[in-house]
């Protein structure tokens, strides 16, 4: 697979690779030069322990990942659901 470098030095990671690695807009990548190669790696993501809780407003069950978990935007949920079987 190939990609081009823009005039601003930006590259696009092809969609199949982004999906395979679970990369989302805003994710951070570490980048290094090893010999003649550019190597990008994903920093390890913090693990969140999920638990079921009752929403105090609606009374419905909800998944809680804890106070330090990221807030999902509508776009993030939409992207997650596109990969849902």
C-alpha positions as CSV (number, residue, x, y, z in Angstrom):
1,X,0.0,0.0,0.0
2,X,1.3,3.5,-0.8
3,X,0.5,7.0,0.4
4,X,1.9,10.4,-0.5
5,X,3.4,13.1,1.6
6,X,1.5,16.4,1.3
7,X,3.2,19.8,1.0
8,X,2.7,20.2,4.7
9,X,4.5,17.0,5.4
10,X,1.3,15.1,6.3
11,X,0.5,11.6,5.3
12,X,-2.8,9.6,5.2
13,X,-2.9,6.2,6.8
14,X,-5.1,4.1,4.5
15,X,-8.5,3.1,5.9
16,X,-7.9,-0.7,6.0
17,X,-4.8,-0.1,8.2
18,X,-6.6,2.4,10.4
19,X,-9.5,-0.1,10.9
20,X,-7.2,-3.0,11.5
21,X,-5.3,-1.1,14.2
22,X,-8.4,0.6,15.6
23,X,-7.0,4.1,15.0
24,X,-9.4,6.9,15.4
25,X,-9.1,10.7,14.7
26,X,-7.1,12.3,17.4
27,X,-5.2,9.2,18.4
28,X,-1.5,9.6,19.2
29,X,1.2,7.7,17.4
30,X,4.9,7.5,18.3
31,X,7.2,8.0,15.3
32,X,10.9,7.1,14.9
33,X,13.5,6.5,12.3
34,X,15.1,3.1,12.3
35,X,17.9,2.8,9.7
36,X,16.1,3.9,6.5
37,X,12.6,3.3,7.7
38,X,9.9,5.5,9.4
39,X,8.3,3.5,12.1
40,X,5.0,4.5,13.8
41,X,3.7,2.7,16.8
42,X,0.7,3.1,19.0
43,X,1.5,4.0,22.6
44,X,-0.2,1.6,25.0
45,X,-3.7,2.7,25.9
46,X,-4.9,2.7,29.5
47,X,-7.2,-0.1,30.3
48,X,-10.5,0.7,31.8
49,X,-12.5,-1.7,33.8
50,X,-16.1,-1.7,32.7
51,X,-19.0,-2.2,35.1
52,X,-22.8,-2.1,34.7
53,X,-24.6,0.7,36.6
54,X,-28.1,2.1,36.7
55,X,-28.4,5.5,35.2
56,X,-29.7,7.8,38.0
57,X,-31.8,9.9,35.5
58,X,-33.3,7.2,33.2
59,X,-33.1,4.1,35.4
60,X,-31.6,2.2,32.4
61,X,-28.5,0.1,32.7
62,X,-25.4,1.7,31.4
63,X,-21.7,0.8,31.1
64,X,-19.4,2.9,33.4
65,X,-15.7,2.9,32.6
66,X,-14.7,5.1,35.6
67,X,-14.0,8.8,36.1
68,X,-10.8,8.9,34.0
69,X,-12.3,7.2,30.9
70,X,-12.7,9.3,27.8
71,X,-16.0,10.7,26.8
72,X,-17.3,9.3,23.6
73,X,-18.6,11.8,21.0
74,X,-21.5,10.9,18.7
75,X,-19.0,10.5,15.9
76,X,-16.9,8.1,17.9
77,X,-20.0,6.0,18.7
78,X,-21.0,6.1,15.0
79,X,-17.5,4.8,14.0
80,X,-17.6,2.1,16.6
81,X,-21.0,0.9,15.4
82,X,-19.8,0.7,11.7
83,X,-17.5,-2.2,12.7
84,X,-20.2,-3.9,14.9
85,X,-21.3,-7.2,13.4
